[in-house]
Amino acid sequence: MIVPLAAASAVDVAARIVTQKMADNMGQQVVILNQPGASGLIGAEAVARAEPDGYTIGGFNDSIMTMVPNLQSKMRWDILKDFEPVSLVATVEWGLVANNQASFKNAADLIAAAKATPGKIDYGSGGPGSPQHLAMAMFASAAGISLTHVPYKGATQAATDIAAGQIPVGFQGLGTVATLVRGGQLKLIGVTTEKRLSQFPDVPTVSESGLPGFFFNSWFAILAPARTPKDIVVRLNAEVLKAVGDPDVRRKLEELGFAVRGSSAEELRAMTHDQLEKYERVIRETGIAKE
């Protein structure tokens, strides 16, 4: 499984949990190969160009699938034509995090500080077009504030620098930062869900604590190269559903802030089409420039 994202990022963590169970069930080792960089373009292309025999698959987030294609002037692959959907494995719940030195205690504090010092507050992301970038761009646009984007080569590096005090704030998938938050190295000052999460019951939603109506999550989806035979896609989908149906796997994912899904291939195909259109509109409305 090629994961075009940094090791220890939310999707990487989930992929390792799910593929370990798939491997146990199938009696077939699954090796995770991280290929971060270029906003996931290189790793995704490696999946698109792989032999369509079921032995090379991709573990993607929706940034790679539906955000980055809307931000690039030229693409070497087409998410709808060069891949076979397998399953939306889980959605990644998200949070607004700040370093321990930052004065922000919630979304309202960040908005107030940004209005007082326009453009002076930096935020970290996993790169241009990453979910961290899009989430904050949407947040800033809705709040009417100006923040300065500091892109990294992956979500993990951005989270690490926020925890280290190099960057004050950022949005992150909870699977990436849950350990840092529980270890007291990072403050979780808001979650982007509709209701508070049972894993972090004392943390308010962003909607209730500063920006009403703001929600955001992302995906962990599995895809195969286009032209992978249908019977192989069906088998892979069945193995994913079997793995995420295991109580221990579900518990591990939910503790890290994932909502387990386990969709059909057809459902993922339809969702990808809809999400492409959604982010085309969001990127246009927030004025993010194409590269």
N, C-alpha and C positions, 0 to 999 in steps of 0.2 A: 504494500500500500504506500503510494507516494502521497505525502502530506506536504503541500507547498507552503508550509507555515513553520515557524520556529518551534523547536522542542520546548515542551512545557507550556505551550500556548493552550488555550481552552480546547480546541479541536484535537490537538495532538494528545492531550491527556485523555479525552474521551475515546479517541481512536485506539489507544493502547488498552484501555479497559475492555472495549467491545471486541477488538480483534483477538485478544487473549482468550476470551470465551469462545469465539468462533473457531480458533485454532484447536482448543480442547475438544469442541464438539465434532469437528471435521477430521481430527487426527492429521492436520495439515498445518505446518508452521506458517504464520503470517509475519512478515518482516516489515516494520515501519521504516520508510526512508524519508527523512525531512529534507525538503528542497526549498528553503525560504529564499526571499529576494525577488526584486522586480514585481512586487505586489502579488506574488503567486503565479505570474505569467509563465515562468520557466518550468516550474514543477507541473503545472496544468498541461503545458504542451507535451511534456514527457509522457503523461497519461494518454493524451490524445493520439500520440504517434506510436504508442506501444502496440504489440500484437494483440488483437482482440480475442484472446483465448481464455480470459478469466484469471490469468495469473498475475496481471498487473492491473490494479485498480487505484482509484484516487479517493482520499479523504479530504473533502473541501469544506470551506465555509461559504456563506452566501456572498461575501465580498468577491471572492474569485469568480463565482458563478454569475453574479448579477450587478455588482457595483463596478468592478474594474472594467468589464466590457463597455460600460457606459462612460468611462473616463479616458479611454484610449482612442486616439485618432485612427490607429491602425492595429488590427488584431491578427495574430497568426493562427488563431483557432476560433471556432464558433461554438458557444456553449450548447446551443440547441442542435447543431448538426454533427459535432465531432465527439460527442459523448453519449453513452447509454445510461440513463438514470437507473440507480439500483434502489436506494431508499433514503428518505430523510430520517436519519437515525434519532436525532434529538435537536431541540432548540437550546441555545445557550442564553441563559438569563444574564443580564448585564447590570453593572453598577458604576456609579460615579465615585472615583477614589481620589484621595489627596494624601500628600506626605504628612508626617506627624508634626512638622513645623508650620504647616499652612494654617491660617486662621479660619478657613472655611469649615463649618460644621454641617452644612446642608446646601442644597441647590440655591436657596435664596441668598445665602452668604456669598456664594461664588458670583451670582448675578449682580449683587450690589457692589462687590469689589471690582468687577469688570466694568460696570457703568461708571465707577469713580476713576478708573485708570484704563481707558479704552486702549486695547492692543498691547497692554503691558503684561498681561498674564499669559504664560506659555502653557500649552497642553501637549502631551506626548501621544503618538499613535504608532501603529505598526507599519506605517508608510502611506503614501498617497493612495486614496481609494480604499484604504482598509476600513473595517467596521468602526474602529476607534476614531478615525478621521470623519467618517460620515455621521456617526452618532453626535460628535461634538459640533460639527457644522450644522446639523439639524437643531441641536440644542441652542447654539448661539443665534441662529436665524430666528427661532421661535421666541427667544428671550430678548432679542434686539440688542445683542452685545457683540463686541469685537474681541477675539482671542487670537493668539499667535500659535500657529501649527508648527510643531517640531516633530518631523517624521523620523522613525527608526526603521531598522531592517526587519523588525518583527514585534509582535505584541509583548512578548516576554521581556525584551530589552527595554521597551517603553515602561513597563510596569516596574522593572528593577530600578530604573533611574528615578521614577516617581518615589519609590520607597526610599531611595538613597538621598532624596532631597534635591536632586538636580533639576527636576521638573515638578511644579506644584500640584498638577491635577491632570486627570484624564478619564475617559470612559474605558472600561475593560470588561471582557467576559469574566463572569465570576469563577469559571473553571481555571482561569489563568491566575487570579489573585486571591482565591479563597484561603490558601495556606498562608500567604503574607498577611492577610487581614486577621486570621485567627492567631497568628504569631505576634500580632501587635506591631508589625513593621509598616503597616499601611492602614489608613483610615478609609472605611467604606462609609460615605456620607449620603448615599442615596441609591436606591435600586430602580431600574427602569421598567418594572412590572406594574400591573394594574393594582395589585394588592401586595402588602408586605410579605416577604418570604419567611417560611417557617425556620429556615436555616439561620436567618439573621432578623429575628423578630423585632429588635430594637432599632433597626435601620429604617427610616421612612422612605416611601417612594419619592422619586423626583417630582411626580405629579402633585403629591400632597404637601411637598416641602419647598415649593418655589416656582414650578412651571407646570400648571395644570394641563392635563391631557398629553403629557410627554411620555411615550412608551417606546421601547426599543429592545429587540433581541436579534440573535443571528442563528445560523444553522450549522449543524454537522451533518453533511450528506455524503453518501458514497456513490461514486459514478465509475463506469467502465468505459473503455474506448468504444467509439461507434463501431457498429458491425459485430459487436460481441454477440454470439448466437443467443437466441431468446431463452433456450433451456438453461444456459449458464447464468444469465441474468436472473431467471426465476430461482435457480439454486442459491445464488448469492443473496437474493432478497430473503429467501426462506431462512438462511443461516443468520442473517442480521436480525430478523424478527425473533428467532429462537434465542439468540444471545441477549437481546434487550428484554426478553421476557423472563430471563433468569432473575429471581429476587435479589441476589447479591449484586449483580450488575446494575440493576435499577437503583438499589440503595446507594452504591458508590457514585453513580452519575448524579442522583438527586442531591446528595450531600455536597457535591461540587457546584451546584447551581444549574444543572441541566434539567430540562423537561423532556422525558423520554417520549419519542413519537413512533418510529418504526412504520413508515408509510409504505405504500406500494410504489412500484416504479412509475406507474401512470400518474399517481398523485404528485410525485416529485416533479415529473415533466410539466404538469399543469402549473404547479407552484412556481417553477423556474420561469416560465413564460410570464406569469403575472408579476413576479418580483422584478424581472427585467424592466417591465413597463413602469412599475412603481419607482424604481431608483433612477430611471431616465428622467422622470418628472421631478424627483427630489433634487437631483444634481443640477438640473436646469434652474429650478426655483431658488436654490441656495447659491448659485453662481460659481460653483466649483469648476475651474478650468480643466479642459481636457489636456492630456499630455501628448 
